[in-house]
Amino acid sequence: MAVMARDAHSSSSKLPRPRPDEAPGSVWLRGAAPARARRTLSREAIVIEAVALLDEQGIDRLTMRRLAERLNVTSTALYWHVNTKEDVLDLAFDHIFGSVEIPPLTDDWHSAVRTLLRRWRAAMLAHPWATTLVDRPMLGPNALARTEFLYAVLAGTGLTGTDLTATAQLLANYVIGTAAVESTWHRSQADPKQQSLARRRITDDEERYPTLHKAGHLDEQQASADELFEHNLGKLITCVITSQ
């Protein structure tokens, strides 16, 4: 285990104390970290290391102690930048959104929406733990910037008011839900034998599930997750066009 560096502020009576009662999303409502935060550590460094830890070990293994060890600081040092583990999760979640490149805003709104949502799904699949945090308030700057882009593109088609909000939510929820289901399925079916057994639940009882059998349910050889996502996304976008 790395020897942890002592924080010069750790003995100060003015040290900020963690508040475990704060709800997810609170970090976005409190403002920036204190200006007196220790110079050898930054919120950005904490978030980058947190994402790496989450990618490797998942949310259940993320603790302030483990995060501090990876940064070679005391746990106390973290509290100059974040109040709780919930802060870290909110910041890490928004960091993932930052990896979703916003496409150019052109007259081809269909392509712009499709590209954004495709990249959004890819980012969440690259960090499966992120799909378990979608019930949090998405108030971070990266999440809001991508949401603003989605709304702006859809507003450019003439959608307003409730129609605009409902359409944006429909598309966003499709991406989030699809990524969550895919991540869970891939984790539980990592072993090819498990995938085969899951499919056999359908094929071995064809009389009970004739439609599922014919449709190739749970058979990725007939339609991959990528193909299904693109197909369904196209249908959703088409619905947006025809409903206007």
C-alpha positions in Angstrom: 0.0 0.0 0.0 1.3 3.4 -0.9 2.5 5.6 2.0 -0.1 8.4 2.3 1.1 12.0 2.3 0.0 14.1 5.3 -2.2 17.0 4.5 -0.9 20.3 5.9 -4.5 21.3 6.8 -5.5 18.0 8.5 -4.9 19.3 12.0 -6.8 22.6 11.4 -9.9 23.1 13.5 -11.4 24.8 10.5 -11.4 21.6 8.4 -14.7 21.2 6.5 -16.6 18.2 7.9 -18.5 15.7 5.7 -22.3 15.9 5.8 -23.6 12.4 5.2 -27.2 13.6 5.2 -26.8 15.5 1.9 -28.8 14.1 -1.1 -27.4 13.1 -4.5 -27.0 16.2 -6.7 -26.2 18.5 -3.8 -22.7 19.2 -5.1 -24.2 21.2 -8.0 -26.2 23.4 -5.7 -23.4 24.4 -3.3 -21.0 26.0 -5.7 -17.3 25.4 -6.2 -14.8 23.9 -3.7 -13.4 26.3 -1.1 -10.6 28.5 -2.4 -8.4 27.4 0.5 -8.3 23.8 -0.7 -4.9 22.2 -0.6 -2.9 23.1 -3.7 -1.4 19.6 -4.2 -4.8 18.1 -4.9 -7.7 19.3 -7.1 -11.3 18.3 -7.6 -10.5 17.3 -11.2 -7.7 14.9 -10.0 -10.2 13.4 -7.5 -12.8 12.8 -10.2 -10.4 11.3 -12.7 -9.2 8.8 -10.1 -12.7 8.1 -8.9 -13.8 7.2 -12.5 -10.8 4.9 -12.8 -11.7 3.2 -9.5 -15.3 2.9 -10.5 -14.4 1.4 -13.8 -12.2 -1.2 -12.1 -14.2 -2.1 -9.0 -17.7 -0.6 -9.3 -19.7 1.6 -7.0 -19.8 -0.8 -4.1 -16.1 -0.7 -3.7 -15.8 3.1 -3.9 -15.0 4.6 -0.5 -13.3 7.8 0.5 -10.5 5.8 2.1 -9.8 3.7 -1.1 -10.0 6.9 -3.2 -7.5 8.7 -0.9 -5.1 5.7 -1.1 -5.1 5.9 -4.8 -4.3 9.6 -4.7 -1.7 9.1 -2.1 -3.3 11.5 0.4 -5.2 11.2 3.6 -9.0 10.8 3.5 -9.1 14.2 5.3 -7.6 15.9 2.3 -10.5 14.9 0.1 -12.9 16.8 2.3 -11.4 20.1 1.2 -12.9 19.4 -2.2 -15.9 17.1 -1.7 -18.3 16.7 1.2 -19.3 13.1 0.7 -19.1 10.0 -1.4 -22.3 11.2 -3.0 -20.4 14.3 -4.3 -17.8 12.1 -5.8 -20.5 10.0 -7.6 -22.2 13.1 -8.9 -19.0 14.5 -10.2 -17.9 11.2 -11.7 -21.2 10.8 -13.5 -21.0 14.2 -15.0 -17.4 13.5 -16.1 -18.7 10.7 -18.2 -21.1 13.0 -20.0 -18.0 15.2 -20.8 -16.7 12.4 -23.0 -19.8 12.6 -25.2 -18.7 14.8 -28.1 -21.4 17.2 -29.1 -21.9 17.1 -32.9 -22.1 20.2 -35.1 -25.5 21.9 -35.1 -26.5 21.7 -38.7 -29.8 21.7 -40.7 -29.7 17.9 -40.6 -31.4 17.6 -37.2 -32.1 13.9 -37.7 -28.4 13.1 -38.0 -27.5 15.4 -35.1 -29.9 13.8 -32.7 -28.9 10.3 -33.8 -25.2 11.0 -33.4 -25.5 12.6 -29.9 -27.6 9.7 -28.6 -25.4 7.1 -30.1 -22.3 8.6 -28.4 -24.3 9.0 -25.2 -25.1 5.2 -25.2 -21.5 4.4 -26.0 -20.2 6.4 -23.0 -22.6 4.8 -20.6 -21.7 1.3 -21.9 -18.0 2.1 -21.5 -18.7 2.9 -17.8 -21.4 0.4 -16.8 -21.6 1.8 -13.2 -23.0 5.0 -14.7 -26.2 3.3 -15.6 -27.0 2.8 -11.9 -26.8 6.6 -11.3 -29.4 7.7 -13.8 -32.0 8.5 -11.1 -29.8 11.3 -9.8 -30.4 15.0 -10.7 -28.4 15.6 -13.9 -27.4 19.1 -13.0 -23.7 19.0 -13.8 -22.3 21.3 -16.6 -21.5 18.4 -19.0 -25.0 16.8 -18.6 -26.7 20.1 -19.0 -24.7 21.1 -22.1 -25.7 17.9 -23.9 -29.3 18.2 -22.7 -29.3 21.8 -24.0 -28.1 20.6 -27.4 -30.8 18.0 -27.6 -33.5 20.5 -26.7 -32.1 23.1 -29.1 -32.0 20.6 -32.0 -35.5 19.5 -31.4 -36.7 23.0 -30.9 -35.3 23.8 -34.4 -37.9 21.3 -35.8 -40.7 23.4 -34.5 -41.4 21.6 -31.2 -42.3 23.8 -28.3 -43.7 23.5 -24.8 -44.8 20.1 -23.6 -44.2 18.5 -27.0 -40.6 19.6 -26.9 -40.0 18.3 -23.3 -41.9 15.1 -23.9 -39.9 14.3 -27.0 -36.5 15.1 -25.4 -37.4 12.9 -22.4 -38.6 10.1 -24.7 -35.3 10.0 -26.6 -33.1 10.4 -23.5 -35.0 7.8 -21.5 -34.6 5.4 -24.5 -30.8 5.8 -24.4 -30.6 5.5 -20.6 -33.0 2.5 -20.4 -31.3 0.7 -23.2 -27.8 1.2 -21.8 -28.9 0.1 -18.3 -30.5 -3.1 -19.7 -27.5 -3.9 -21.9 -25.0 -3.3 -19.1 -27.0 -5.6 -16.7 -27.4 -8.3 -19.4 -23.8 -8.2 -20.4 -22.6 -8.5 -16.8 -24.9 -11.4 -16.0 -24.2 -13.1 -19.3 -20.4 -12.6 -19.6 -19.9 -16.3 -19.9 -21.0 -17.5 -23.4 -22.4 -20.6 -21.8 -24.8 -18.4 -19.8 -26.0 -16.8 -23.0 -26.6 -20.1 -24.6 -28.6 -21.3 -21.5 -30.6 -18.1 -21.6 -31.6 -18.6 -25.2 -32.4 -22.3 -24.6 -35.1 -21.1 -22.1 -37.0 -20.1 -25.3 -35.9 -22.8 -27.8 -36.5 -25.7 -25.4 -40.1 -24.6 -24.8 -41.1 -23.4 -28.3 -44.8 -24.4 -27.8 -45.1 -22.1 -24.7 -43.2 -19.2 -26.3 -43.8 -19.5 -30.1 -43.6 -15.8 -30.8 -40.5 -15.3 -28.8 -38.9 -18.2 -30.5 -39.8 -17.0 -34.0 -38.6 -13.5 -33.2 -35.3 -14.7 -32.0 -35.6 -13.3 -28.5 -32.3 -13.3 -26.7 -30.5 -14.4 -29.8 -27.9 -11.8 -30.7 -26.9 -13.7 -33.8 -30.1 -12.6 -35.4 -29.9 -9.0 -34.1 -27.0 -7.5 -32.1 -27.6 -4.9 -29.4 -26.1 -2.3 -31.7 -28.4 -3.2 -34.5 -31.5 -3.1 -32.3 -30.5 0.2 -30.8 -30.1 1.9 -34.2 -33.3 0.3 -35.5 -35.4 1.5 -32.6 -33.8 4.9 -32.5 -34.7 5.4 -36.1 -38.3 4.5 -35.3 -38.4 6.9 -32.5 -37.0 9.8 -34.6 -39.5 8.9 -37.3 -42.3 9.2 -34.8 -41.1 12.7 -33.9 -41.2 13.7 -37.6 -44.7 12.3 -38.3 -46.2 13.7 -35.1 -45.6 17.3 -36.2 
